[in-house]
Amino acid sequence: MRLHVLGSTGYHPNERRHTSCYMLPELGLVLDAGTGFFRVREHLVTPTLEIMLSHAHLDHVIGLTYLFDVLHKKNVERVTVRGAPRKLEVIAEQMLSPHLFPATLPIQWAPLIGPVTLADGSRLTYFPLEHPGGSLGFRIDWPDRAFAFVTDTTAKPGAAYAAHLEGVDVLIHECNFPDGWEALAEQTGHSCTTPVAELAKAVGVKRLILSHVFPISNEFDPLNLSVARRIFPNTDIAIDGLELDV
């Protein structure tokens, strides 16, 4: 199963990265719909499209407004958007208000009310994250492996969501700031490099991918990847266009 990184930064895009968007084309599954969502079109090969939203902040949902172009000349029978019930309501009522977006998107809203069985029979579960306004993390379990996606939260010892990450093969975890920005990370609900690496080590994941990378820098590595690797060697940094086995 291949995971495609379509957007790997947060808040705003820069010349190197678009905002949060990840895709498993074989499942027709997209995690978050940031500005990188326009790239879904080139990977869309399934008759259905499932979009899981971690929360409703604009850098994670604005890509829904690109959907007409994403679906252009694609044989997609159904598009389902899933997320926390109130978040979906806000997106539909406000971001997609006729005053802002004067068209009706061809989507079905599906509030998350329990585990979701994906196209291949795998099981997606979700869990709450601490972030201004609230956010969700996702985990997908297959019989022989597991994958987790955590964005927009502050990694710290004893974080409540840590139990949901135990033993996953690949963990994508937000890391908006390098070390030294702890106060701003706490204030904005984001993470710094060292606590993310320590969390990955503590829960026994096999591979860590740092995501939601500091957008004000156009560098490949504004997080100081070597710091994370000293704690958890099998760490990489997300970049648009990266493909991963999960």
C-alpha positions in Angstrom: 0.0 0.0 0.0 1.5 3.3 -1.1 0.9 6.6 0.7 1.4 9.8 -1.3 2.4 13.1 0.3 0.4 15.8 -1.5 0.8 18.5 1.1 3.2 18.5 4.0 3.1 21.9 5.6 0.6 23.9 7.7 -1.0 27.3 8.0 0.0 28.4 4.5 1.8 26.9 1.4 5.3 27.9 0.4 7.4 27.3 -2.7 8.3 23.8 -1.5 5.2 22.5 0.3 1.4 22.8 0.1 -0.7 22.4 3.2 -1.8 19.1 4.7 -3.0 16.4 2.3 -2.1 12.7 2.2 -3.6 10.0 -0.1 -3.8 6.2 -0.3 -4.9 5.9 -4.0 -5.6 2.1 -3.8 -8.3 2.9 -1.2 -9.5 6.1 -2.7 -8.7 7.7 0.7 -7.5 11.2 1.4 -6.4 12.4 4.9 -7.1 16.2 5.1 -7.9 18.5 2.2 -5.4 21.3 2.4 -4.0 23.2 -0.6 -2.3 20.0 -1.8 -5.7 18.6 -2.5 -5.6 19.6 -6.1 -3.0 16.9 -6.7 -5.6 14.2 -5.8 -6.7 14.2 -9.4 -3.6 12.7 -10.8 -3.8 9.8 -8.3 -7.5 9.2 -8.4 -8.2 5.6 -9.8 -11.1 4.4 -7.7 -14.9 4.8 -8.2 -15.3 6.3 -4.8 -13.4 9.0 -2.9 -13.2 9.1 0.9 -12.0 12.3 2.6 -11.2 12.2 6.3 -10.8 15.6 7.9 -8.8 16.0 11.1 -10.4 19.3 11.9 -11.9 22.4 10.2 -9.0 24.9 10.2 -8.7 26.3 6.7 -5.2 24.9 6.0 -6.8 21.4 6.3 -10.1 21.9 4.4 -9.7 24.7 1.8 -8.9 22.0 -0.8 -12.6 20.8 -0.8 -13.3 23.9 -2.9 -11.0 22.4 -5.6 -13.2 19.3 -6.0 -14.8 20.2 -9.3 -11.4 20.2 -11.0 -10.2 17.1 -9.1 -13.2 15.2 -10.4 -13.0 16.5 -14.0 -13.3 13.6 -16.4 -13.0 11.1 -13.6 -15.5 8.2 -13.2 -16.2 8.8 -9.5 -19.6 7.6 -8.3 -19.5 9.0 -4.8 -17.4 11.4 -2.7 -17.8 11.1 1.1 -16.4 13.7 3.5 -16.0 12.4 7.1 -15.1 14.3 10.3 -16.4 15.4 13.6 -20.1 16.3 13.3 -19.8 19.9 14.4 -16.7 20.5 12.2 -18.6 19.2 9.1 -21.5 21.5 9.9 -19.2 24.5 10.2 -17.5 23.7 6.9 -20.8 23.3 5.1 -22.5 26.4 6.6 -19.5 28.8 6.6 -16.7 27.9 4.2 -19.2 26.6 1.6 -21.7 29.4 2.2 -23.0 30.8 -1.1 -21.4 34.1 -0.1 -18.0 32.5 -0.2 -18.4 29.5 -2.6 -21.5 29.9 -4.9 -21.8 26.2 -6.0 -22.9 23.0 -4.4 -20.2 20.3 -4.2 -21.1 16.8 -5.2 -20.3 15.3 -1.8 -22.0 13.3 0.9 -21.4 14.4 4.5 -20.8 11.5 6.9 -20.1 12.5 10.6 -17.7 10.1 12.3 -19.7 8.1 14.9 -17.5 5.0 15.1 -14.9 3.0 13.2 -14.9 3.1 9.4 -14.4 0.0 7.3 -12.3 1.0 4.2 -12.5 -0.4 0.7 -10.0 -3.2 1.3 -11.6 -4.3 4.6 -9.1 -2.4 6.8 -10.4 -0.6 9.9 -10.0 3.2 10.5 -10.4 4.5 14.0 -10.0 8.0 15.3 -9.1 9.7 18.6 -9.2 13.2 20.0 -6.2 15.5 20.0 -5.6 18.7 22.0 -5.6 21.6 19.7 -7.5 25.0 19.7 -10.9 24.1 18.5 -10.2 20.3 18.7 -8.7 17.9 16.2 -8.7 14.2 15.5 -5.9 11.6 14.8 -6.5 8.6 12.6 -5.2 5.0 12.7 -5.7 2.3 10.1 -5.2 -1.4 11.0 -4.6 -4.2 8.5 -4.1 -7.8 9.7 -0.4 -7.5 9.4 0.4 -3.8 9.9 -0.8 -0.4 11.1 -0.5 3.3 10.2 -1.3 6.4 12.1 -1.7 10.1 11.2 -1.5 12.8 13.9 -1.7 16.4 13.0 -2.2 19.7 14.9 -1.4 18.8 18.5 1.3 19.3 21.0 3.4 16.2 21.6 4.4 15.8 25.3 5.2 13.1 27.8 2.1 11.3 28.8 -0.1 12.7 26.0 -3.5 11.0 26.1 -3.4 10.0 22.5 -0.1 8.1 22.8 -1.9 4.8 23.5 -3.5 4.9 20.1 -0.1 4.9 18.4 1.5 1.9 20.1 3.2 -0.5 17.7 2.2 1.2 14.4 4.5 0.6 11.5 4.5 4.2 10.1 3.5 7.2 12.1 3.0 10.6 10.4 3.2 13.2 13.2 2.9 16.9 13.0 6.1 18.8 13.8 5.5 22.5 13.0 8.5 23.9 14.9 12.1 23.1 15.6 13.3 22.9 19.2 13.5 26.3 20.9 9.9 27.3 19.9 8.2 25.5 22.7 6.2 28.4 24.0 4.7 29.2 20.6 4.1 25.5 20.0 2.1 25.2 23.3 0.2 28.4 22.5 -0.8 27.4 19.0 -1.3 23.7 19.6 1.7 22.4 17.7 4.8 20.4 18.3 8.6 20.7 18.4 11.1 18.2 17.1 12.4 16.5 20.3 9.0 15.7 21.9 7.8 14.1 18.7 10.8 11.9 18.4 10.6 11.0 22.1 6.9 10.0 21.7 7.7 7.8 18.7 10.3 6.0 20.7 8.1 5.6 23.7 5.2 4.0 21.8 7.4 1.7 19.7 6.6 2.8 16.2 8.8 1.5 13.4 9.1 4.6 11.3 8.4 8.3 12.0 7.6 10.9 9.4 7.6 14.5 10.5 4.8 16.6 8.9 3.0 19.9 9.0 6.5 21.4 8.6 7.2 25.1 9.6 5.9 27.0 6.5 7.8 30.3 6.9 11.0 28.5 5.9 11.4 27.3 2.4 14.2 24.9 3.4 13.8 21.1 3.0 14.6 20.6 6.7 13.6 23.6 8.9 13.2 21.2 11.9 16.8 19.9 12.3 16.1 16.3 11.4 19.4 15.2 13.0 18.0 16.1 16.4 15.1 13.7 15.9 17.3 11.0 14.5 19.6 11.0 17.6 16.5 10.1 19.6 14.6 7.9 17.0 16.9 7.0 14.1 14.2 5.9 11.7 12.9 9.4 11.2 12.3 11.3 8.0 10.7 14.6 7.0 7.7 14.8 4.8 8.0 16.7 1.5 5.5 17.0 -1.3 5.8 14.2 -3.8 7.2 11.7 -1.3 5.7 8.2 -1.5 5.8 5.7 1.4 5.0 2.1 1.9 2.5 1.7 4.7 
